[in-house]
Amino acid sequence: MTTVNVAVLGASGWMGRVHTMAYQTFPHFFGTGQGSAQVVALVEANLAANGEAAKDLEFRAPGARIEQDWRRVIRDPEIDLIDICLPDNLHYEVAKAALLAGKHVYCEKPLADTAEQARELADIAREKGVITRVGHAFPRNPAHDRAKELITSGALGDITMFKGCQHIDIYADPMAPYMWRADGDLAPTGIVGDTGSHVFCFMEFLVGRVSELIAENFIVTQQRPKVDGLGYGDAASGSEVKEWGQVSNPDATHLMCRFENGARGIVDFSRTATGRKFQQCYEIYGTKGALVYDYDQVNRLRFYSSADATGQQGFRDMDVGPEHPTFAAFLPLPNFALGYNEMKLIEVAEVIKSIATGQEMWPTFESGHHIAQMVDACMLSSDKRAWVTL
Ligand SMILES: NC(=O)c1ccc[n+]([C@@H]2O[C@H](COP(=O)([O-])OP(=O)(O)OC[C@H]3O[C@@H](n4cnc5c(N)ncnc54)[C@H](O)[C@@H]3O)[C@@H](O)[C@H]2O)c1
């Protein structure tokens, strides 16, 4: 059995904690036949002076060494896989250093700040012959495997139209605090790389590549309060605000696109959609059928077939269940619901399987490059107020 030695970078953050858990937990569901993982190092820059953060890391990965400088784990010959859960602006620099050192790299989305950087990373990975993976997670929900099976089988005919959206409301309140996500130096493409990249990933998986698009990006709230200790779900009160941060990347985007296969798309995403705690939807229309997905019913697809008899036509619900191996790994019955953390477990199991078998699995850095091209095109199109060819 292959055991992959992993370093998780950004270990105290949301993704760092989920990934660390997933390496230790996935064999409970998928076994060790296709590899296992040992978290041997956790890298976290922000270790509190009182040592609580370090103690928490020790608890979460017993025996792992704790580092503050990511360069130290990249130099370590014992480490096979570098897992990047750092803020967006560090992805390119860290991934490049890791690839050049011959490491396998699993990088949270967005892969890089520009398509040029993403292209360079994909090229280095190919030259080095290492495994790469971008951490989009959501498409690993088996509901989307079912959608892909229906599309590939021809049940929808030729795809003519994709409508997609992803919305959250973390920045709906103008007093929601300034975080790295609103800083154009730390997250240069804002919501486009953050949330748009997830929708673009679905588009590639289910419909295909995009050839041109026109987009409008916009900032809804220009300045946000800078208050230490406030994060997701918080809002500052006027009296405690001494400093304001300038929002310097997009809060929201609307776009239209054309796919290489002739289908058309309409997409929007934002972080200011009041009341939308997490909305992720798509509708796919073809010449013979249609599919509708809504994350509010996370394991359910709605399917329409023109082949149904007159009088019996209509969208029908499909509950995705244990007929799919990645669902069966967790639950023996449909509609008990797989959630976000299970999607990450499936993804991490695939990353380790890829390394153990030498077979890359989608979405690799090649897809990361295509998605980065779409992000670039949105930024350029919005600046120029014009269609952009990818
Ligand atoms: N796939 C998904 O669904 C998904 C969901 C959330 C976030 N993300 C992505 O994951 C990445 C991390 O996001 P998050 O929400 O976990 O952020 P976070 O702010 O919760 O965590 C980032 C962590 O990195 C640490 N850090 C920052 N600079 C560092 C450095 N130089 N060296 C070591 N540690 C450093 C921070 O102290 C923090 O603990 C982002 O790129 C984000 O876009 C992906």
The ligand as an SDF file (V2000), in Angstrom:
LIG
                    3D

 44 48  0  0  0  0  0  0  0  0999 V2000
  -12.9580   24.6100   -2.4840 N   0  0  0  0  0  0  0  0  0  0  0  0
  -13.7570   25.3340   -1.7180 C   0  0  0  0  0  0  0  0  0  0  0  0
  -14.9560   25.1000   -1.6560 O   0  0  0  0  0  0  0  0  0  0  0  0
  -13.1660   26.4350   -0.8950 C   0  0  0  0  0  0  0  0  0  0  0  0
  -13.8800   26.9540    0.2100 C   0  0  0  0  0  0  0  0  0  0  0  0
  -13.2480   27.9660    0.9720 C   0  0  0  0  0  0  0  0  0  0  0  0
  -11.9990   28.4340    0.6250 C   0  0  0  0  0  0  0  0  0  0  0  0
  -11.3590   27.9270   -0.4710 N   0  0  0  0  0  0  0  0  0  0  0  0
  -10.0220   28.4110   -0.8530 C   0  0  0  0  0  0  0  0  0  0  0  0
   -9.0930   27.9080    0.1110 O   0  0  0  0  0  0  0  0  0  0  0  0
   -8.0590   28.8590    0.3610 C   0  0  0  0  0  0  0  0  0  0  0  0
   -8.0340   29.1570    1.8570 C   0  0  0  0  0  0  0  0  0  0  0  0
   -9.2870   29.6920    2.2240 O   0  0  0  0  0  0  0  0  0  0  0  0
   -9.8000   29.6000    3.7390 P   0  0  0  0  0  0  0  0  0  0  0  0
  -11.2540   29.9520    3.6950 O   0  0  0  0  0  0  0  0  0  0  0  0
   -9.3870   28.3170    4.3490 O   0  0  0  0  0  0  0  0  0  0  0  0
   -8.9780   30.8300    4.3470 O   0  0  0  0  0  0  0  0  0  0  0  0
   -8.5980   31.0880    5.8620 P   0  0  0  0  0  0  0  0  0  0  0  0
   -8.3160   32.5360    5.9460 O   0  0  0  0  0  0  0  0  0  0  0  0
   -9.6370   30.4610    6.7650 O   0  0  0  0  0  0  0  0  0  0  0  0
   -7.2480   30.2470    6.0460 O   0  0  0  0  0  0  0  0  0  0  0  0
   -6.0150   30.6130    5.4860 C   0  0  0  0  0  0  0  0  0  0  0  0
   -4.9370   30.2080    6.4980 C   0  0  0  0  0  0  0  0  0  0  0  0
   -3.6430   30.4330    5.9070 O   0  0  0  0  0  0  0  0  0  0  0  0
   -2.7980   31.0240    6.9150 C   0  0  0  0  0  0  0  0  0  0  0  0
   -1.7140   31.7360    6.2240 N   0  0  0  0  0  0  0  0  0  0  0  0
   -1.7700   32.9270    5.5770 C   0  0  0  0  0  0  0  0  0  0  0  0
   -0.5680   33.2300    5.0360 N   0  0  0  0  0  0  0  0  0  0  0  0
    0.2610   32.1970    5.3380 C   0  0  0  0  0  0  0  0  0  0  0  0
    1.6270   31.9070    5.0480 C   0  0  0  0  0  0  0  0  0  0  0  0
    2.3830   32.7430    4.3360 N   0  0  0  0  0  0  0  0  0  0  0  0
    2.1420   30.7510    5.5040 N   0  0  0  0  0  0  0  0  0  0  0  0
    1.3950   29.8740    6.2400 C   0  0  0  0  0  0  0  0  0  0  0  0
    0.0880   30.1120    6.5650 N   0  0  0  0  0  0  0  0  0  0  0  0
   -0.4630   31.2550    6.1200 C   0  0  0  0  0  0  0  0  0  0  0  0
   -3.7520   31.9310    7.6860 C   0  0  0  0  0  0  0  0  0  0  0  0
   -3.2060   32.2940    8.9610 O   0  0  0  0  0  0  0  0  0  0  0  0
   -4.9880   31.0470    7.7850 C   0  0  0  0  0  0  0  0  0  0  0  0
   -4.9350   30.1950    8.9150 O   0  0  0  0  0  0  0  0  0  0  0  0
   -8.4070   30.0920   -0.4880 C   0  0  0  0  0  0  0  0  0  0  0  0
   -7.6330   30.0780   -1.6590 O   0  0  0  0  0  0  0  0  0  0  0  0
   -9.8770   29.9230   -0.8190 C   0  0  0  0  0  0  0  0  0  0  0  0
  -10.2190   30.4980   -2.0660 O   0  0  0  0  0  0  0  0  0  0  0  0
  -11.8940   26.9260   -1.2160 C   0  0  0  0  0  0  0  0  0  0  0  0
  1  2  1  0
  2  3  2  0
  2  4  1  0
  4  5  1  0
  4 44  2  0
  5  6  2  0
  6  7  1  0
  7  8  2  0
  8  9  1  0
  8 44  1  0
  9 10  1  0
  9 42  1  0
 10 11  1  0
 11 12  1  0
 11 40  1  0
 12 13  1  0
 13 14  1  0
 14 15  2  0
 14 16  1  0
 14 17  1  0
 17 18  1  0
 18 19  2  0
 18 20  1  0
 18 21  1  0
 21 22  1  0
 22 23  1  0
 23 24  1  0
 23 38  1  0
 24 25  1  0
 25 26  1  0
 25 36  1  0
 26 27  1  0
 26 35  1  0
 27 28  2  0
 28 29  1  0
 29 30  1  0
 29 35  2  0
 30 31  1  0
 30 32  2  0
 32 33  1  0
 33 34  2  0
 34 35  1  0
 36 37  1  0
 36 38  1  0
 38 39  1  0
 40 41  1  0
 40 42  1  0
 42 43  1  0
M  CHG  2   8   1  16  -1
M  END
$$$$
